[in-house]
Amino acid sequence: MFDAILIEKTEGASRAILTGLDEARLPAGDVTVRVAYSTLNYKDALAITGQAPVVRHFPMVPGIDFAGTVEHSDNPAYAAGDQVVLNGWGVGETHWGGLAGKARVKGDWLVPLQAPFTPRQAMAIGTAGYTAMLCVMALERHGVAPGQGEVLVTGAAGGVGSVAVALLAKLGHQVVAMTGRPEEAPFLRALGAAEVIDRAGYAEPGKPLARERWAGAVDVVGGQVLANICAAMRYRGTVAACGLAGGMALPATVAPFILRGVTLAGVDSVMCPREDRLDAWRRLARDLDIARLEALSTEIPLSGAIGAAERLLAGRVRGRIVIPLDPGAP
Ligand code: NDP
């Protein structure tokens, strides 16, 4: 038996509980992993609270990511004892996920734990941090380089945002952090932000074209904020858009794209091809300051995950949450 969060659906409503599960109940897969750490991402919070239809069938163990040790493998790429990481692929949505002591998955979904990270550090990064790296790589692909001008990060005090600030600052960018929590300014400056601005300035409908300011941007918010960012991009600037914390809509005009050559680069972590994942994890090992990673993560027990999900969706969680599943793991 091992501890798990399980989401059940009764009388049309979903409900998350902390429970014990038997290994025999794990879904089909060719690799069984003893989970060392998981984490709480935005999507996990949506699944646990039932605020969006993330879970595709019930009962479901949530948790879109985990790090742990292979216990049993029928996949030639992995053997018992290997340390592995999983991000996405529908795990925690269509296939039982990481908020449990064990997981059984397709070996093709796993990547080896990237040195020098411990399982705990890999989950302090988690899917949020790996997505932040994919966003940085998207900016680079479109020619955004240090020295070209200010790079904006939205939702900066959250998971994706805080890792993006730390990464971009270490790479030498002049990072401006946008937040709805001005009280987090010291935290954001400690991560490397040169300036912290209030989201309120971007929340109202603006002009199709605003004063050119941003050479690049990482946006987790979407909605009106993203539309206003597009309008304020510098000539040929790029916005990497990965989130919808502020809304799914995009009330923008084509003006920034056709008059300033702005690029809106979409970033998806879930179905991201394996080679790009491996690249992102290698880049995280090179470009993320481990001391800053420690500063932006908080550990909570599995029993706290359900309550933390509410706080995360209310925008009250700072940085990243890690959840230990195996008391002996590093
Ligand atoms: P967090 O909850 O950790 O952070 C989200 C941040 O967004 C909050 O901290 C807050 O920033 C800001 N925010 C929250 N609510 C609102 C709101 N109503 N309006 C504007 N801003 C708001 O989540 P994550 O960082 O883990 O994820 C952020 C987004 O990225 C989510 O939408 C998530 O679904 C998406 N995502 C997408 C992925 C992909 O593959 N495309 C992968 C991972 C995440 P602050 O406190 O600074 O104001």
Boltz pocket constraint, residues with backbone or C-beta under 6 A from the ligand:
constraints:
  - pocket:
      binder: B
      contacts: [[A, 40], [A, 41], [A, 42], [A, 43], [A, 127], [A, 128], [A, 131], [A, 154], [A, 155], [A, 156], [A, 157], [A, 158], [A, 159], [A, 160], [A, 161], [A, 178], [A, 179], [A, 180], [A, 181], [A, 199], [A, 220], [A, 221], [A, 241], [A, 242], [A, 243], [A, 244], [A, 245], [A, 246], [A, 247], [A, 267], [A, 268], [A, 269], [A, 270], [A, 312], [A, 313], [A, 314], [A, 315], [A, 316], [A, 317], [A, 319]]
      max_distance: 6.0
